[in-house]
Amino acid sequence: MISELHGDVADPSYAASFVSGLLEPMAPPPDDVVARDGKGVALRYNVYRNNVTVSLIDVLAAVYPAVRRITGTEFFRAMARFHVRVTPPASPLLFEYGRDFPAFIESYEHAREMPWLADVARIERAWLDAYHAADGQAMSQEVFSAVAPDRIGSLCFTPHPSARVTRSNYPAVSIFAMNRRDEPVTPICSAESEDALVTRPDQDVLVSRLPPGGAVFLKALIDGASLGEAVSAAFEETSSFDLQGNLAGMIESGAFTGIKFGDS
């Protein structure tokens, strides 16, 4: 079908005109697009339009498999179609598409009965970004051994390129984990909020449920705060913050690659 529509493809304005209506189902074909023998321009342009829409929906289905499993294929593709129509790709790399999909889900009228669905999508997006992140050597427990006790609080950490923290008022981590597997889904009785740390220290992406205060603690460290500042922020959120447990967890998950002194 691509050979049956013609125009000056070397002209940037033609390309912009051609794509202008591809995501708008009621838009007529651009005036400067013609078909062989002058026949069937609208029909042929609609084929392009349908192919683009279906391809982008397929991208979203690949990026958000847990969301698709939760909603069912028909619901997902209908929701994704609305998103595609208002959100054209901004990058030629297809895995970059769909960054705004979690926010779209949050505002999508027919998903209001699943208020945790957008947070599950945010974890899935973080998973994909971690998968494509640059490699880095995760630091080990031994990096602390040479640090004088009186300087521990001034330590700053270099985040691993894959490290991401997502927060949720719902059991989003449990819902995500259950729906990324092929095993049968069982009811989740908990209504507790769950925050996630997403990392890829080696080849596999890890999604870890964070303990109380862990999200604030790690987010502060990722943003460049010192250890002392991050600990203070975590205790402000919850008095049950476990510093030793969180330090062990962040090292085990490979969230950081090294340390430096914030006062140097």
N, C-alpha and C positions, 0 to 999 in steps of 0.2 A: 504493500500500500504506500510505502514512503516514496516510491518513484512516480506516483500518480498525482501528487500535488507539486506545484512548481512555483518558483519565485526567485528573486535574486538573493541566494543564500549567502553571498559574500557581503551583502549589505546588512550591517548591524541593526538598522531600523526595521528591516524585513524580519529578522529573527525575533526582535522584540514584539513586533506586530503579530507574528505567527503564534507565539506562546501566550499572548495576552488573554486569549479566551479558552485556553486548554483546561482550566480549572473552573470555568464558569459555564454550567450546562446550558444556559439559555442564550449565551452570546453567539451572534452570527459569525461565520468565518471572516477573517480580515479581508478587506477589499482587494489587497494585492496578492492574494492567494488564488491560483487558478488550477484547474484540473485538466488532464489530457482530453482534448477535443471539447473542452469547456463544459463537461458534463459532471454532475454529481459532486460539486464542491462541498456542499453542506454535509452530505452523507460521508464523504471521505474524511472531512475534518472531524466529524463526530467519532469516527473510528480512532483517530489519533487521540481525541479527548478521552474516550473511554479507556484506551490502553494506558495513558498516563495516570488516570485516576486509579485504575486497578493495580498498576505497578506500585504506586505510593501506598495504597492500602495494604498490599502484600509486604511492603517494607515495615509498616507499623506492626503488622501481625508477627513478623520475625523478631522485631525489637521487643515486643511486649507479649510474649507467649502466656505468661501467667494471667495477665489481664484478659486475654482472649479466652483462656480456659474458664475463668471465673464467669465472664459474661455470656459465653457461648459465641460461636462463630458468627451467627446472623446478627446478633446485637452488636458485636464488636465491629463488624464490617460496616454496618450502618452508622455507628458512631464515628468510625475512622473516616468515612466518606465526607461527613460534615466537616471534620477537621481538615481534610485535604483541600476542600474547597476554599477555606479561608486562610490556609497556611501553605504557600508555595515553597518549594525547596530553596534554601539559601546557599547550598553547597553542592558541587557535583558528586561528592562522596555520599552514597546513599545511607551509610550507617550514621551520618550526622543528622539525618532527617528525623523528625519527631521529638525534638527537645521540648517543644511546647505542648506536647500531647498530655502530660500529667496535669498541667494547668487547665487545658481544655476539658479534660474529664471532670475536674473539680467544678467547672461551670456548666457542664452538660446536664440539661434538665432531666433526662431519662436515667441518669446515673445517681440521682440524689439519694436513692434508697441504699446505695453502697458508698457511704461517705469515706470509707477507707480505701476505695479503689484507686484514687489519685496517688496516695502514698505508696501503694504497691507498685504503681507505674514509676514513681520516682526511684524506688529501689532497683527496678529493672533497668532504668536509664543509667543509674550509677553503675550497675553491673556491666553494661555494655561499654561505658566509658572506661571503666577499670580494665576491661579486657583489651581495649585498644591503647591503653596508656603505655608510655615508655617504660622500659625495664629499669630496675634499680635494685641494688643489693640491700636487703633489709638488715637493719642493725641487730646486734645480739645483746644479751644481758651484760656481756663483759664490758661494754662501753662505759658502764657506770663505775667500774672497779678503780679506775685511775682518777676519779673526780673527788676532790676534797669535800667532806661533808658540808662545810660552810659555803660551798659554791653550788650545791645541788639546786637550790631554788632559782638560780640565775640561768640554768640550762635552757637553751632553746633547741628545738628539734627540726630537722629537715624532713618534710613529709615525703613519703614515697609517691611517685607520680600517679599511682593508681588509687591512693587513699581518698575516700569520700565518706561523709557522714550524712545520713538522712534521718529526719525526725518525724514521728507520727503520734497522734493522740489515740491511735487504734493499734490492735495487734498486727500491724502490717508485716512485720518480719515473719511471723508464724504463717500468715496467709500467703505471703510470697513463697516461702519454702515449700508449703504444701502443694501449691499449684505449679511449681517448676518441676515437679516429679510426675511420673506416669502412674503413680500409685493412687488408689481410691482416696477421695477427699472425705475427711471426717469433720464433724462440727467442731468449731473452736469456741469453747465456753468462756474463755477469758475476755475481758473488756479492757485490760490494761494497755496503756500506751507502750509502744516498743520503738526504740531507736536502733538504727543499723550502722555498722561500720563495714564498708565495702573496700576490699583490698585485693591485690594480686601479687603476693610476694614472690611467687615462682610462676608456674604456668597456669595454675587454676585460680579463678576468682573465688574469694571467700566472702560470705555475707555473715557477719557476726551480730548477734543481738547484744546491745550494750547494757551494762548494769546502771543503776541509778547514778546520775551525774556524769556518766561516761561521755555522752554526746557533747555536753558543754565543755568538759575537760579536753577532749580530743579536738573539737572544733577550735578552741582557743589555741592549742598547740599548733594546729595546721595553719592558723592565721598568723602565727609568729609570736604569740605570747610566751613568756618564760614559764617554766614549770611552776614556780611559786604563784604567778598570776593565774595560771590555769587551775591550780588546786583551789585557790580562793574562789574562783568563779564556780567551780563544781560544788563547793561547800555552801555557797550562797543558794544554789538550787536545791540541794538536799543535804541534810546533816548525816545521812547514812553513806556518804561517798566513801568508797574503799580505795585509797590511793595505791596500796600495794597490789591489790587485785587488778586495778585498771592499768597500772604499769606493766604487769605481767601479760595482760591481755593484749595490749597494744604492741608489745614486742613479739608475742607469739603470732599475731596476725600480720606482722610485717608492715605496720602503718608508717614507719619512719626509717630513714636510711642513715641518719647520723645525728650528732649533737654539736652544739657550739655554745659559747657563753654570750648571753645577751648583754653583759656589762663590759665586754671587751671591744 
